[in-house]
Amino acid sequence: MSTTQAATDTPRIADDLGLMRVLRKILSGPITVSNAIGTVWIFALMLMIVADILGRKFFGTPVRGVVLIVSHSIVGIIFLQMASSLEVGRITRTSVFIGGLLKTRPFAAAFYQLVFHGLGAVVLAEIAYWTWPKLEKAWNTGEWEGAANDVVLLVWPLKAIIVFGASATALQFLRLAIRDVAVLVTGVPQDPSAPKDAPKGWMAITFLIFGILLVSLLAMNSDGLTNLQIGMISVGAMLMLIYSGMHIAIALLLLSIGGSAVIFDGAVVLAMKQMAGVTNTAVGNFTFGVVPLFVLTGLLVSAADFGREAFEVAEWIFGKIVGGLGVATVAANAVFAAITGVSLASAAVFTRVAVPPMVERGFTTKFAVGTVAGSSVLGMLIPPSLLLIIYGIVTEASVGKLFLAAIIPGIVLATAFAVMIILLAKFMPNFVGVEAPEHKRKRLEAEKDGNLDPMSKAGVALLAGWPLRLTVGPSGAVKLLGALVKLTPILLLMLIVLGGIYGGYFSPTEAGAAGAFAALVIALIKRRLTWKSFWEVMLQTGHIATGVLFLITASMFYAQFLARSGLPGFIMGFVTNSDFGLVGLILAYMVVLLILGMILDPISIVLITVPMIYPAIVQGGGDLIWFGIVTIIAVEAGLLTPPLGLTVFVVQGIMGDEHVTVPEVFRGAFPYVITMILVLLLLISQECISLVMLEREGAACREVFAGWFGRG
């Protein structure tokens, strides 16, 4: 049921039909090779940026052409890995609707899948087709980019990669479409355990497909529709297509082509050429290098098991208070968030690390899994945050300022979670559970006998290496030393990434490279990374980054179409000329985000909604940085709301326990949703909480706070 899993893209029908077998053989080798090249390319970019940082800061000899090479590389990496990303299910989609059909109406689902995969093949084929003339021109003219007295790069290799990657992905879509045809023709369900459709199952097919066709025909043939109405129709069609299971980027590209063609009086060719131009250049900027680099940092940190060390320290600090292990999970998630920036990574790590000891000590399973799911959303708020980076890219707001502004709201949200846990433990003990008497007895006996816990072991290990060869027991000082030992790598990474950005030493992209390199070095020193696990991390990095960057590309083309339709300007005018007001608009927008969170993933929500609304926020006098913080928190709440709730599905999937159901995780996470909404309302009403740490925007806020403390 996840938007990032391939459950609906890899039906288990036998892959032995002639055309499918031929396509598979043709595609397998080239796609594997291109995916490997893209994977190595990301690693090479990281090393090059790190070399540039070191050369520039310490030797006065920067690596020439870094910005140009990285900018030129991002688009290439996308198309080198897109076909493989589609195969493993990383081209983002939502499976709420189609997933249900797969279980109950497999043949109806196959028909939908056939339409979606077929349209995906058409879109990617068009990108390849309209990029081919650019490739020919670049080849014939020797076109290059860069400065003549510096580094120059030929254009044709990148165009060749785009043509190859788009063609390979189109063929992958075609192969999936052929599988769907096989389901319809042979009568073999995609899932062998699924029931076969009765004829009435086909009644579910017609509404969506023919409804969209009807809207398209009306738009193409009606002179009465204004550009604004076309834009509004596209928004409704987009939500319908996405909910039904079409890959989100494909839906955005299709609607942009259709809407632009109508606005251009039926010039479909012009719209397709524009699409090819956007997909060739939209993310060709040094700034977008931040996406794969921060994803790589987060995955390396997860693979190095830093989350376990953060949890052990937090358990030592908070473990003995009421609900202490839940508070420890929140604290560990907050620390882990400060070095990863990806909520789903936090959920995956702490499901393994925190849930077993919580259940063992007597906390209810519902509370344990809910706490992990709820507190993991801190990863998208506490900097560095991938979602804040994407918001900054979309709105052209300073990523450094967004990171700085998110610190106080992140602390506020984490503190609110901790207070909520303590209150629940006190007033709703049946929901939370209490420490099992048997476990408490064993813990006290272990402390009495001098058995060392992880903190004490780390402290003793440190002291044992001193020349004095001290013999020590599990004292508080030794445990403190142990905590410092375990936190040192985490603190070092925070210093490199956040300190580098705030201190003006790094751009966010450079900070991503430095963080990834530092995480790799620490993981190797700790011997927590094998060649196999490292290659898996690199492959995942490429697939995740490709899905995100392709979605960004599609959303940028869709934003251009919406701008032509006049929809953002209409929203701005509505805010300016009505009594709705800025706060009213924000509250309505938050409700929309919470609803969208029930069916979409956070990145898709930001990329789809923010371009439409942020000009109106600025026009209404709202601060772009503050708006970013409240947007991220509202979007994060969607990670915990049914029916999608990505974090919930991650936690439930990793648990692998048939007794831990998805509804149970949702129930356990519900208090966190309520807490997030309350914090969100606080941040909306008190803008200064988000802005107080900013030098210029927070000046007035600091005076307000100084007055409060002065009166105190």
DRENFI-582844 format. One record per residue (C-alpha): residue in one letter; x, y, z. Coordinates in Angstrom, 3 decimals, m for minus. Each point is the difference from the previous one (the first is absolute). Example, Ala and Ser with C-alpha at 12.3 -4.5 7.8 and 13.67 -1.06 7.14 Angstrom:
BEGIN
A,12.300,m4.500,7.800
S,1.370,3.440,m0.660
END
This chain:
BEGIN
M,0.000,0.000,0.000
S,3.008,2.296,m0.162
T,0.609,2.554,m2.710
T,3.582,m1.135,m0.221
Q,m0.440,m3.749,m0.121
A,m0.390,m2.002,m3.131
A,m2.924,m2.172,1.070
T,m2.148,1.237,m2.846
D,2.850,0.194,m2.533
T,1.345,m3.531,0.206
P,m2.938,m2.364,m0.434
R,0.924,m3.595,0.560
I,m1.350,m1.403,m3.222
A,2.472,m2.360,m1.691
D,2.448,2.016,m2.118
D,0.189,m2.546,m2.801
L,m2.177,1.544,m2.709
G,2.019,0.582,m3.166
L,0.078,3.797,m0.275
M,0.469,0.454,3.736
R,2.903,m2.429,0.000
V,1.648,1.772,m2.926
L,m0.436,3.412,1.581
R,1.373,m1.244,3.282
K,3.122,m1.385,m1.676
I,0.494,3.154,m2.036
L,m0.420,2.314,2.973
S,1.669,m1.920,2.806
G,3.645,0.497,m0.926
P,m0.066,3.671,m1.088
I,m2.187,1.036,2.936
T,2.254,m1.766,2.500
V,3.089,1.645,m1.480
S,m1.540,3.476,m0.188
N,m1.289,m0.306,3.558
A,3.487,m0.964,1.199
I,1.514,2.970,m1.866
G,m2.517,2.362,1.601
T,0.727,m1.479,3.427
V,3.760,0.446,m0.357
W,m0.592,3.469,m1.426
I,m1.716,1.135,3.198
F,2.918,m1.279,2.067
A,2.457,1.755,m2.318
L,m1.890,3.284,0.370
M,0.217,m0.314,3.777
L,3.758,m0.554,m0.153
M,0.482,2.872,m2.446
I,m1.938,2.472,2.155
V,1.909,m1.085,3.118
A,3.298,0.390,m1.881
D,m1.089,3.485,m1.076
I,m0.871,0.948,3.595
L,3.347,m1.242,1.342
G,1.981,1.515,m2.841
R,m1.751,3.341,0.308
K,0.149,0.271,3.793
F,3.455,m1.396,0.720
F,2.093,0.242,m3.147
G,m1.524,2.872,m1.950
T,m0.401,m2.236,m3.058
P,m3.667,m0.829,m0.638
V,m0.969,m2.694,m2.454
R,m0.767,1.711,m3.276
G,m3.483,m0.230,m1.448
V,m1.717,m1.651,2.971
V,m3.187,2.051,m0.290
L,m0.233,m0.628,m3.747
I,0.699,m3.724,0.301
V,m2.528,m0.538,2.803
S,m2.641,2.059,m1.817
H,0.623,m1.979,m3.172
S,m0.084,m3.301,1.867
I,m3.316,0.110,1.860
V,m2.178,m0.388,m3.086
G,2.273,m2.760,m1.267
I,m0.252,m1.900,3.274
I,m3.807,0.126,m0.168
F,m0.199,m1.507,m3.464
L,2.732,m2.557,0.617
Q,m1.944,m1.414,2.935
M,m3.615,0.693,m0.931
A,m0.726,m3.354,m1.642
S,1.459,m1.887,2.962
S,m1.888,2.270,2.422
L,m3.254,m0.832,m1.767
E,0.772,m3.699,0.258
V,0.517,0.165,3.777
G,m3.006,2.298,0.540
R,1.764,3.291,0.781
I,m1.861,2.079,m2.595
T,m2.476,1.398,2.465
R,m3.663,m0.967,m0.059
T,m2.744,m0.648,2.515
S,m1.619,m3.402,0.150
V,m2.968,0.708,2.281
F,m2.543,m0.584,m2.768
I,1.866,m2.388,m2.287
G,1.230,m2.051,2.957
G,m3.575,m0.666,1.043
L,m0.942,m1.011,m3.539
L,2.933,m2.402,m0.186
K,m1.454,m1.896,2.967
T,m3.652,0.063,m0.986
R,m0.185,0.639,m3.759
P,3.327,m1.078,m1.532
F,m1.164,0.245,m3.587
A,m1.462,3.456,0.494
A,3.319,0.940,1.600
A,1.822,m1.414,m3.032
F,m2.027,2.247,m2.294
Y,0.884,3.092,2.043
Q,3.622,m1.100,0.093
L,m0.004,m0.486,m3.752
V,m1.231,3.558,m0.551
F,2.487,1.491,2.475
H,2.991,m1.974,m1.258
G,m0.946,0.696,m3.602
L,m0.198,3.745,0.637
G,3.311,m0.158,1.844
A,1.580,m1.644,m3.046
V,m1.410,2.719,m2.250
V,1.278,2.857,2.185
L,3.531,m1.409,0.283
A,0.070,m0.827,m3.704
E,m0.951,3.608,m0.775
I,2.828,1.267,2.202
A,2.443,m2.202,m1.922
Y,m1.506,0.974,m3.372
W,0.188,3.749,0.555
T,3.450,m0.187,1.592
W,1.421,m1.808,m3.044
P,0.188,3.183,m2.155
K,1.862,1.715,2.844
L,2.446,m2.915,0.046
E,0.535,0.214,m3.762
K,0.578,3.757,0.167
A,2.436,m0.293,2.910
W,1.904,m2.769,m1.823
N,0.207,1.864,m3.297
T,0.967,3.381,1.440
G,2.238,m1.191,2.823
E,m2.130,2.030,2.432
W,1.560,0.444,3.440
E,m0.684,1.675,3.321
G,2.376,1.764,2.352
A,2.635,2.711,m0.273
A,2.609,m0.169,m2.751
N,2.824,0.753,2.431
D,m1.258,m2.503,2.555
V,m1.735,m3.390,m0.187
V,m2.266,m0.693,m2.972
L,m2.348,m2.961,m0.473
L,m1.433,m1.282,m3.262
V,m3.804,0.006,m0.054
W,m0.619,m3.059,m2.179
P,0.960,m2.669,2.600
L,m2.663,1.306,2.393
K,m2.597,0.103,m2.782
A,0.946,m3.572,m0.934
I,m0.517,m1.102,3.608
I,m3.427,1.659,0.067
V,m1.037,m1.688,m3.252
F,1.263,m3.377,1.231
G,m1.522,0.312,3.489
A,m3.378,1.243,m1.238
S,m0.130,m2.748,m2.655
A,0.948,m2.723,2.488
T,m2.604,1.237,2.482
A,m2.639,0.139,m2.744
L,0.818,m3.630,m0.818
Q,m0.256,m0.889,3.693
F,m3.452,1.583,0.103
L,m0.855,m1.920,m3.167
R,1.144,m3.283,1.570
L,m2.236,0.663,3.002
A,m2.893,0.839,m2.342
I,0.526,m3.310,m1.822
R,m0.193,m1.790,3.341
D,m3.305,1.740,0.633
V,m1.258,m1.149,m3.398
A,1.090,m3.531,0.892
V,m2.114,0.163,3.152
L,m3.026,1.075,m2.027
V,0.536,m2.524,m2.795
T,1.156,m3.086,1.892
G,m2.284,0.395,2.994
V,2.911,m0.423,2.428
P,m0.267,2.494,2.900
Q,3.060,2.125,0.755
D,m0.155,m1.347,3.535
P,m0.659,m3.776,m0.062
S,m1.797,0.266,3.334
A,m2.407,2.661,m1.270
P,m3.532,m0.995,m0.981
K,m0.935,0.022,m3.655
D,m2.327,2.759,m1.092
A,m3.622,m0.528,m0.695
P,m1.279,2.067,m2.974
K,m1.344,2.648,2.394
G,3.621,0.829,0.888
W,0.301,1.890,m3.259
M,m2.560,2.526,1.159
A,2.733,1.592,2.114
I,2.115,0.736,m3.066
T,m1.950,2.464,m2.063
F,m0.609,3.007,2.249
L,3.545,1.246,0.400
I,1.317,m0.639,m3.504
F,m2.997,1.304,m1.923
G,m0.515,2.822,2.465
I,3.488,1.284,m0.677
L,m0.454,m0.424,m3.755
L,m3.251,1.978,0.182
V,1.658,2.834,1.898
S,2.845,0.027,m2.530
L,m2.388,0.110,m2.973
L,m2.018,2.807,1.573
A,3.168,1.959,0.630
M,1.302,m0.519,m3.539
N,m3.258,0.908,m1.780
S,m1.661,2.618,2.146
D,0.766,3.636,m0.756
G,m1.856,0.926,3.146
L,2.689,m1.287,2.367
T,2.462,2.578,1.239
N,3.624,m0.733,0.800
L,m0.878,0.257,3.694
Q,m2.719,m2.619,m0.365
I,2.417,m2.263,m1.842
G,2.424,0.331,2.904
M,m2.718,m0.849,2.504
I,m1.114,m3.031,m2.033
S,3.597,m1.202,m0.107
V,0.274,0.115,3.800
G,m3.106,m2.176,0.377
A,1.190,m2.402,m2.702
M,3.431,m0.161,1.627
L,m1.393,m1.034,3.368
M,m2.230,m2.584,m1.670
L,2.855,m1.493,m2.043
I,2.413,m0.080,2.931
Y,m2.531,m1.577,2.336
S,m0.845,m2.634,m2.591
G,3.624,m1.137,m0.142
M,1.688,1.697,m2.940
H,3.653,0.827,0.628
I,m0.077,3.546,1.318
A,2.677,1.410,m2.300
I,m1.720,m1.514,m3.048
A,m3.350,1.491,1.055
L,1.569,3.459,0.409
L,1.763,m0.196,m3.366
L,m3.142,m1.204,m1.808
L,m2.181,2.725,1.480
S,2.625,2.631,m0.739
I,0.183,m1.109,m3.637
G,m3.784,m0.065,m0.380
G,m0.601,3.264,1.842
S,2.799,1.831,m1.808
A,m1.249,m1.292,m3.360
V,m3.470,1.420,0.708
I,1.439,3.341,1.087
F,2.138,0.038,m3.173
D,m3.137,m0.642,m2.119
G,0.610,m3.693,m0.562
A,3.748,0.178,m0.581
V,0.769,m3.460,1.409
V,3.386,m0.160,m1.709
L,1.067,3.267,1.613
A,m1.084,m1.296,3.426
M,1.983,m3.215,m0.488
K,3.087,1.922,m1.066
Q,m0.340,2.067,3.142
M,m0.255,m3.172,2.079
A,3.200,m1.347,m1.560
G,1.717,3.321,0.673
V,m1.038,m0.007,3.654
T,1.007,m3.618,0.607
N,3.379,0.733,m1.609
T,0.811,3.036,2.121
A,m2.348,0.443,3.000
V,2.298,m1.530,2.635
G,3.260,0.786,m1.793
N,1.206,2.169,2.849
F,2.626,m0.436,2.716
T,m2.686,0.522,2.648
F,m1.780,m3.234,m0.940
G,3.103,m1.999,0.850
V,m1.158,0.346,3.590
V,m2.694,m2.671,m0.539
P,2.152,m3.087,m0.694
L,2.691,1.148,2.448
F,m2.329,0.394,2.987
V,m1.760,m3.257,m0.884
L,3.426,m1.673,m0.020
T,0.851,1.534,3.384
G,m3.215,m1.291,1.550
L,0.408,m3.513,m1.370
L,3.641,m0.218,1.123
V,m0.951,1.160,3.490
S,m2.736,m2.631,0.118
A,2.322,m2.736,m1.243
A,2.633,0.982,2.595
D,m2.550,m0.588,2.804
F,0.342,3.494,1.474
G,m3.657,m0.156,1.001
R,0.659,m2.785,2.503
E,2.704,2.052,1.712
A,m2.263,3.052,0.197
F,m2.729,m2.159,1.540
E,2.347,m1.524,2.594
V,1.076,3.459,1.155
A,m3.584,1.273,0.101
E,m1.082,m3.128,1.897
W,2.673,0.641,2.643
I,m1.163,3.609,0.422
F,m3.785,m0.469,m0.058
G,m0.541,m3.706,0.604
K,m1.056,0.188,3.668
I,m2.675,2.693,m0.220
V,m3.664,m0.783,m0.616
G,m0.324,m0.990,m3.649
G,3.743,0.492,m0.164
L,0.726,m2.424,m2.817
G,m2.538,1.815,m2.177
V,1.666,3.331,0.844
A,3.372,m1.613,m0.775
T,m1.315,m1.029,m3.419
V,m1.085,3.575,m0.724
A,3.363,1.371,1.145
A,1.935,m2.549,m2.052
N,m2.127,0.783,m3.047
A,0.711,3.708,0.456
V,3.753,m0.644,0.150
F,m0.153,m2.411,m2.939
A,m1.998,2.573,m1.979
A,2.830,2.492,0.419
I,2.277,m2.176,m2.136
T,m2.364,m1.663,m2.492
G,m2.915,2.209,m1.066
V,m2.201,m2.898,m1.154
S,m2.982,m1.080,2.107
L,m0.371,m3.430,m1.556
A,3.616,m0.824,0.842
S,m0.694,0.881,3.630
A,m3.119,m2.164,0.017
A,1.896,m2.954,m1.434
V,2.884,0.317,2.471
F,m1.987,0.489,3.193
T,m2.549,m2.698,m0.789
R,2.893,m2.436,0.367
V,1.767,1.838,2.825
A,m2.744,1.327,2.289
V,m3.110,m2.165,m0.371
P,1.430,m3.302,1.350
P,1.345,1.463,3.294
M,m3.193,2.021,0.509
V,m2.204,m3.070,m0.397
E,2.358,m2.074,2.142
R,m0.277,2.501,2.838
G,m3.777,m0.106,0.032
F,m1.063,2.847,m2.289
T,m2.874,m0.861,m2.305
T,0.875,m0.878,m3.581
K,m2.441,2.646,m1.199
F,1.811,2.689,1.976
A,3.454,m1.251,m1.041
V,m0.642,m0.044,m3.752
G,m2.034,3.223,0.186
T,2.842,1.763,1.794
V,2.528,m1.061,m2.619
A,m2.295,1.036,m2.860
G,m1.008,3.267,1.670
S,3.439,1.197,1.065
S,1.647,m0.952,m3.310
V,m1.673,2.972,m1.696
L,2.564,2.191,1.768
G,2.381,m1.067,m2.760
M,m1.763,2.255,m2.504
L,0.063,3.063,2.266
I,3.197,0.025,2.028
P,2.828,1.045,m2.329
P,1.473,m1.230,m2.199
S,m3.335,m0.854,m1.622
L,m0.501,m1.232,m3.553
L,m3.543,1.383,m0.015
L,1.217,3.474,1.042
I,2.588,m0.160,m2.771
I,m2.687,m0.809,m2.571
Y,m2.205,2.798,1.343
G,2.954,2.374,m0.323
I,0.577,m1.106,m3.596
V,m3.664,0.493,m0.922
T,m0.350,3.441,1.598
E,3.629,1.148,m0.467
A,0.155,0.626,3.742
S,3.352,m0.264,1.777
V,0.568,m3.601,1.102
G,2.403,1.246,2.673
K,m2.695,2.267,1.457
L,m2.556,m2.806,m0.139
F,2.365,m2.276,1.915
L,0.651,2.671,2.600
A,m3.691,0.830,0.344
A,m0.927,m3.675,0.486
I,2.144,m0.505,3.103
I,m2.352,1.574,2.569
P,m3.216,m1.491,m1.502
G,1.762,m3.387,m0.098
I,0.881,0.268,3.684
V,m3.541,1.170,0.792
L,m1.528,m2.955,m1.836
A,2.346,m2.538,1.607
T,m0.704,1.492,3.450
A,m3.748,m0.108,m0.653
F,0.306,m3.693,m0.916
A,1.897,m0.702,3.237
V,m2.521,1.868,2.158
M,m2.847,m1.809,m1.755
I,1.623,m3.391,0.740
I,0.419,0.826,3.703
L,m3.632,1.150,0.236
L,m1.209,m3.128,m1.781
A,2.069,m2.204,2.309
K,m1.498,1.714,3.031
F,m3.633,0.294,m1.049
M,m0.398,m2.818,m2.564
P,2.241,m2.812,1.295
N,m2.015,m2.640,m1.839
F,0.904,1.670,m3.308
V,3.686,0.377,0.832
G,0.707,m2.949,2.279
V,2.431,m0.080,2.923
E,3.308,m1.680,0.673
A,m0.531,m3.706,0.586
P,0.781,m0.982,3.635
E,2.188,m2.900,m1.128
H,2.067,2.256,m2.245
K,0.346,2.608,2.740
R,1.211,m2.672,2.423
K,2.606,m1.272,m2.468
R,1.154,3.544,m0.752
L,0.495,0.805,3.688
E,1.838,m3.282,0.581
A,2.296,0.684,m2.947
E,0.822,3.458,1.342
K,0.644,m1.449,3.453
D,2.312,m2.715,m1.381
G,1.971,2.522,m2.030
N,m0.963,m1.328,m3.432
L,0.891,2.694,m2.478
D,m2.553,1.559,m2.338
P,1.074,1.408,m3.408
M,0.834,3.412,1.489
S,2.236,m1.480,2.686
K,1.707,m2.337,m2.447
A,0.879,2.888,m2.292
G,1.329,2.054,2.909
V,2.091,m2.879,1.345
A,1.374,m0.677,m3.482
L,1.120,3.625,m0.232
L,1.615,0.085,3.437
A,1.651,m3.389,m0.471
G,2.118,1.487,m2.741
W,1.408,2.746,2.205
P,3.563,m0.321,1.355
L,m1.361,m0.102,3.548
R,m1.865,m3.259,m0.764
L,m2.762,0.975,2.386
T,m2.276,m2.679,1.370
V,m3.482,1.419,0.153
G,m3.527,m1.131,0.589
P,m3.269,1.155,m1.553
S,0.037,3.447,1.606
G,m1.798,3.050,m1.332
A,3.270,1.527,m1.209
V,0.843,m3.127,m1.972
K,m3.452,m0.042,m1.561
L,0.393,3.665,m0.953
L,3.283,m0.817,m1.709
G,m1.729,m2.875,m1.789
A,m2.749,2.299,m1.183
L,2.568,2.434,m1.359
V,1.778,m2.833,m1.800
K,m3.223,m1.111,m1.694
L,m1.102,3.538,m0.874
T,3.354,1.160,m1.379
P,m0.594,m1.189,m3.606
I,m3.485,1.503,0.011
L,1.203,3.316,1.417
L,2.835,0.043,m2.528
L,m2.412,m0.436,m2.901
M,m2.287,2.714,1.369
L,2.988,2.331,0.312
I,1.109,m0.691,m3.566
V,m3.406,0.323,m1.668
L,m1.808,2.637,2.050
G,3.090,1.829,1.207
G,1.286,0.174,m3.555
I,m3.250,1.493,m1.300
Y,m0.591,2.426,2.879
G,3.653,1.024,0.103
G,m0.029,0.852,m3.688
Y,2.610,m2.645,m0.865
F,m2.270,m2.146,m2.162
S,m2.947,0.383,m2.290
P,m2.738,m2.572,0.717
T,1.234,m2.128,m2.913
E,3.566,0.088,1.309
A,m1.275,m0.805,3.501
G,m1.757,m3.062,m1.416
A,3.239,m1.205,m1.587
A,2.036,0.692,3.152
G,m2.586,m1.748,2.182
A,m0.143,m3.044,m2.264
F,3.791,m0.257,m0.093
A,0.298,0.369,3.779
A,m2.731,m2.602,0.590
L,1.804,m2.395,m2.345
V,3.341,0.493,1.774
I,m1.547,m0.507,3.449
A,m1.890,m3.101,m1.153
L,3.219,m1.479,m1.410
I,1.954,0.808,3.162
K,m2.694,m1.701,2.068
R,0.027,m2.944,m2.454
R,m3.739,0.218,m0.501
L,0.001,0.072,m3.767
T,0.864,m2.872,m2.320
W,0.475,0.292,m3.753
K,m3.401,m1.628,m0.481
S,m1.831,2.334,2.393
F,1.833,3.013,m1.454
W,m1.071,m0.903,m3.542
E,m3.584,m0.496,1.191
V,0.097,3.449,1.596
M,1.270,1.523,m3.241
L,m2.659,m1.760,m2.086
Q,m2.760,1.171,2.356
T,1.394,3.526,m0.129
G,m0.214,0.069,m3.776
H,m3.510,m1.440,m0.128
I,m1.393,2.318,2.682
A,1.703,3.087,m1.442
T,m1.199,m0.831,m3.513
G,m3.604,m0.298,1.168
V,0.192,3.319,1.846
L,1.816,1.901,m2.768
F,m2.299,m1.296,m2.741
L,m2.960,1.084,2.095
I,1.584,3.447,0.466
T,0.496,0.238,m3.764
A,m3.631,m0.853,m0.713
S,m1.272,2.384,2.669
M,2.040,2.852,m1.485
F,m1.606,m0.568,m3.407
Y,m3.420,m0.146,1.640
A,0.744,3.227,1.890
Q,0.828,1.692,m3.319
F,m3.331,m1.134,m1.418
L,m1.886,1.234,3.072
A,1.727,3.373,m0.301
R,m1.229,0.246,m3.603
S,m3.500,m0.912,1.128
G,m0.018,2.860,2.492
L,m1.021,m2.182,2.959
P,2.741,1.249,2.400
G,m0.885,3.597,m0.905
F,m3.686,m0.732,0.628
I,0.814,m1.338,3.465
M,2.100,3.102,0.718
G,m2.831,2.259,m1.095
F,m2.505,m1.952,2.075
V,2.115,0.461,3.124
T,0.563,3.689,m0.706
N,m3.597,0.876,m0.802
S,m1.858,m2.124,2.529
D,m0.477,0.002,3.739
F,1.486,m3.462,0.203
G,3.291,1.431,1.238
L,3.416,m1.586,0.294
V,m0.833,m2.080,3.089
G,m3.214,m1.263,m1.576
L,1.876,m0.988,m3.151
I,2.696,m1.773,2.040
L,m2.578,m1.945,2.025
A,m1.864,m1.067,m3.142
Y,3.307,m0.985,m1.575
M,0.936,m2.065,3.053
V,m3.284,m1.899,m0.256
V,0.744,m0.733,m3.666
L,3.475,m1.264,0.908
L,m1.376,m2.285,2.699
I,m2.536,m1.434,m2.462
L,2.625,m0.475,m2.721
G,2.197,m1.698,2.584
M,m2.545,m2.793,0.078
I,0.764,m0.972,m3.605
L,3.375,1.532,m0.983
D,3.572,m0.056,1.244
P,1.530,3.208,1.483
I,2.325,0.862,m2.897
S,m2.823,m0.254,m2.530
I,m2.231,2.200,2.149
V,2.643,2.726,0.273
L,0.808,m0.100,m3.716
I,m3.659,0.137,m1.034
T,m1.490,2.497,2.455
V,2.740,2.460,0.935
P,0.501,1.509,m3.505
M,m3.715,0.812,m0.137
I,m0.306,1.626,3.401
Y,3.266,1.614,1.060
P,m0.313,3.093,m2.267
A,m3.309,0.767,1.727
I,1.614,m0.425,3.420
V,2.723,2.490,m0.889
Q,m2.594,2.356,m1.516
G,m2.011,m0.221,3.210
G,2.986,1.000,2.121
G,1.034,m3.449,1.228
D,3.642,m0.864,0.509
L,1.275,m2.656,m2.395
I,2.238,m1.632,2.621
W,m2.789,m0.210,2.590
F,m2.364,m1.342,m2.655
G,2.519,m2.719,m0.786
I,0.159,m1.169,3.610
V,m3.771,m0.233,0.459
T,m0.329,m1.701,m3.395
I,2.511,m2.695,0.918
I,m1.707,m0.767,3.332
A,m3.420,m0.244,m1.653
V,1.411,m2.254,m2.708
E,1.760,m2.127,2.631
A,m3.321,m0.676,1.689
G,m1.050,m1.708,m3.220
L,2.678,m2.619,0.632
L,m2.165,m1.214,2.892
T,m3.525,0.301,m1.402
P,m1.964,m2.793,m1.703
P,m0.426,m1.408,m2.542
L,3.543,0.573,m1.348
G,2.152,1.009,2.982
L,3.365,m0.960,m1.468
T,1.772,m0.115,3.350
V,m2.678,m2.280,1.426
F,0.449,m2.495,m2.832
V,3.791,0.106,0.391
V,m0.278,m0.784,3.728
Q,m2.563,m2.746,m0.517
G,1.986,m1.537,m2.845
I,3.256,m0.102,1.934
M,m1.695,m1.495,3.056
G,m0.975,m2.993,m2.117
D,m2.445,m1.091,2.701
E,m3.479,m1.039,m1.076
H,m1.320,1.158,3.373
V,1.248,3.565,m0.618
T,m2.526,1.246,m2.520
V,m0.038,3.279,m1.897
P,m3.105,1.241,1.901
E,1.791,m0.679,3.286
V,2.962,2.158,m1.073
F,m2.394,2.744,m1.095
R,m1.692,m0.103,3.413
G,3.334,0.158,1.775
A,1.075,2.988,m2.111
F,m3.270,1.927,0.413
P,1.122,1.954,3.122
Y,3.001,1.222,m1.987
V,m2.237,1.297,m2.777
I,m2.042,1.968,2.545
T,3.192,1.366,1.576
M,1.328,1.059,m3.414
I,m3.221,1.850,m0.784
L,0.194,1.869,3.321
V,3.642,0.942,m0.626
L,m0.948,1.036,m3.527
L,m2.689,2.352,1.308
L,2.542,1.433,2.453
L,2.504,0.686,m2.774
I,m2.660,1.566,m2.221
S,m1.095,2.356,2.785
Q,3.551,0.723,1.221
E,2.108,0.641,m3.096
C,2.955,1.040,2.150
I,0.644,m3.561,1.171
S,1.134,m0.816,m3.529
L,1.836,3.248,m0.725
V,1.745,0.884,3.261
M,3.336,m1.566,m0.990
L,0.236,1.829,m3.330
E,2.247,3.035,0.006
R,m2.225,2.420,m1.918
E,m3.489,m1.502,0.128
G,0.321,m0.870,3.691
A,1.145,3.372,1.313
A,m3.487,1.134,1.017
C,m0.715,m3.435,1.479
R,3.083,0.140,2.184
E,m1.173,3.343,1.362
V,m3.377,m1.542,0.814
F,1.597,m2.945,1.795
A,2.410,2.314,1.827
G,m2.994,1.970,1.236
W,m1.669,m3.170,1.258
F,3.075,m1.086,1.937
G,0.590,3.532,1.219
R,m3.459,0.165,1.475
G,0.575,m3.413,1.532
END
